[in-house]
Amino acid sequence: MAVELYQQPQAPTPTGTGSRSAGAKVNGRKKAAVLLVALGPERASEVFKHLHYDEIESLSLEMAKMQHVEPSITTTVMEELAATVQAYDSIAAGGVDYAREVLERAIGSDRAAEIIGRLSSVIEMRPFEFLRRTAPEQIVAFLRNEAPQTVALVVANLHTTLAAQVLASLPEEEQAEIALRIARMGETSPEVVKQVEEVMRTKLATLVQNEYTATGGVKSLAEILNHTDRPTERNVLDSLTETDEELAAEVRRLLFVFEDIVKLDDRSIQLVLREADQKDLALALRGVSDEVKTRVLNNMSERGAQMLLEEMEYQPPQRKRVVEEAQGRIVAIVRRLEEAGALVLSRSDADVMF
């Protein structure tokens, strides 16, 4: 990590006073030198083992020129190191947006933007980085007809969390072989990695294009049913349930999304809120429009709304999937109440009531 500080001479944008302001005067090379001095001889020597000769020479000269380092500067450098490590871990766990949210909560938006911006070039240089937001199942589909050594190369170059998910999604009879090939893998030619990466990019582009031009599907059916009358919808879904219950459930989920809660009247929203779990509500309201938040909060007691806002404020960052699952549970409540005749859903697009 010392070399990371050394390679990036730009100082953090000051957001306060004290140690952070002092750190703004320190360039990248001096930051790395301050860190090495703070680590002590034994640990600094371990860091040196991972640096190039010219970097060792440059940092040694910088340390030799140091007469006295203010404690505030050392504190700033160590804080930046901790934030950078946290950013790396968060990026590996949930991507750049997740890392940015974690850092903003920890050190403020200005310093978070500076650190994320500094790491972006490093992130983009990683092989197969473009697969970060691709579902593990899709990556497995891309690799289905590839040779085992190619599969192992791709998995070995993914971020740890995604790599684990891809490995788990592979057929059981292939998992052990791919794991063994990864364990035995030595250095791979950059040209080979680049060639495999280009093939994967092409496959991904083809898939996206096919998805874009495809017609029909669950979403298409849900959109059609959203514009039909209630008897037609019931007839289609009842018949579909007899044929494919799972598919019917997926269509039902798309017929009413969480944001559509604003289409309910106040009494109906209050019915939903009585049955909804407080934790699900706090998760479900993350990232939705102010209109949705306001409508929900206005249908709660003053104390209940305050408690919900507090839970949302202190809630740690959450992955998109977790938020969507919470929204899905609330949508299920809406559908259940509607089926029981306790509330009425309004189709605003077609001005049809059912």
Secondary structure as the mmCIF struct_conf table of DSSP 4:
data_model
#
loop_
_struct_conf.conf_type_id
_struct_conf.id
_struct_conf.beg_label_comp_id
_struct_conf.beg_label_asym_id
_struct_conf.beg_label_seq_id
_struct_conf.end_label_comp_id
_struct_conf.end_label_asym_id
_struct_conf.end_label_seq_id
HELX_RH_AL_P HELX_RH_AL_P1 ALA A 2 GLN A 7
HELX_LH_PP_P HELX_LH_PP_P1 GLN A 10 PRO A 14
BEND BEND1 GLY A 16 THR A 17
TURN_TY1_P TURN_TY1_P1 GLY A 18 GLY A 18
HELX_RH_AL_P HELX_RH_AL_P2 SER A 19 GLY A 23
TURN_TY1_P TURN_TY1_P2 ALA A 24 LYS A 25
HELX_RH_AL_P HELX_RH_AL_P3 GLY A 28 LEU A 39
HELX_RH_AL_P HELX_RH_AL_P4 PRO A 41 PHE A 48
TURN_TY1_P TURN_TY1_P3 LYS A 49 HIS A 50
BEND BEND2 LEU A 51 LEU A 51
HELX_RH_AL_P HELX_RH_AL_P5 TYR A 53 LYS A 65
BEND BEND3 GLN A 67 GLN A 67
HELX_RH_AL_P HELX_RH_AL_P6 PRO A 71 ILE A 107
HELX_RH_AL_P HELX_RH_AL_P7 SER A 109 MET A 125
BEND BEND4 ARG A 126 ARG A 126
TURN_TY1_P TURN_TY1_P4 PRO A 127 PHE A 128
HELX_RH_3T_P HELX_RH_3T_P1 GLU A 129 LEU A 131
TURN_TY1_P TURN_TY1_P5 ARG A 132 ARG A 133
BEND BEND5 THR A 134 THR A 134
HELX_RH_AL_P HELX_RH_AL_P8 PRO A 136 LEU A 143
TURN_TY1_P TURN_TY1_P6 ARG A 144 ASN A 145
BEND BEND6 GLU A 146 GLU A 146
HELX_RH_AL_P HELX_RH_AL_P9 PRO A 148 ASN A 157
BEND BEND7 LEU A 158 LEU A 158
HELX_RH_AL_P HELX_RH_AL_P10 THR A 160 SER A 169
BEND BEND8 LEU A 170 LEU A 170
HELX_RH_AL_P HELX_RH_AL_P11 GLU A 172 ARG A 184
HELX_RH_AL_P HELX_RH_AL_P12 PRO A 190 THR A 213
BEND BEND9 GLY A 217 GLY A 217
HELX_RH_AL_P HELX_RH_AL_P13 VAL A 218 LEU A 225
TURN_TY1_P TURN_TY1_P7 ASN A 226 HIS A 227
BEND BEND10 THR A 228 THR A 228
HELX_RH_AL_P HELX_RH_AL_P14 ARG A 230 THR A 243
HELX_RH_AL_P HELX_RH_AL_P15 GLU A 245 LEU A 255
BEND BEND11 PHE A 256 PHE A 256
HELX_RH_3T_P HELX_RH_3T_P2 PHE A 258 LYS A 263
BEND BEND12 LEU A 264 LEU A 264
HELX_RH_AL_P HELX_RH_AL_P16 ASP A 266 GLU A 275
BEND BEND13 ALA A 276 ALA A 276
HELX_RH_AL_P HELX_RH_AL_P17 GLN A 278 ALA A 284
TURN_TY1_P TURN_TY1_P8 LEU A 285 GLY A 287
HELX_RH_AL_P HELX_RH_AL_P18 ASP A 290 ASN A 298
TURN_TY1_P TURN_TY1_P9 ASN A 299 ASN A 299
BEND BEND14 MET A 300 MET A 300
HELX_RH_AL_P HELX_RH_AL_P19 GLU A 302 TYR A 314
HELX_LH_PP_P HELX_LH_PP_P2 GLN A 315 PRO A 317
HELX_RH_AL_P HELX_RH_AL_P20 LYS A 320 GLU A 339
TURN_TY1_P TURN_TY1_P10 ALA A 340 GLY A 341
BEND BEND15 ALA A 342 LEU A 343
STRN STRN1 SER A 346 ARG A 347
TURN_TY1_P TURN_TY1_P11 SER A 348 ASP A 351
STRN STRN2 VAL A 352 MET A 353
#
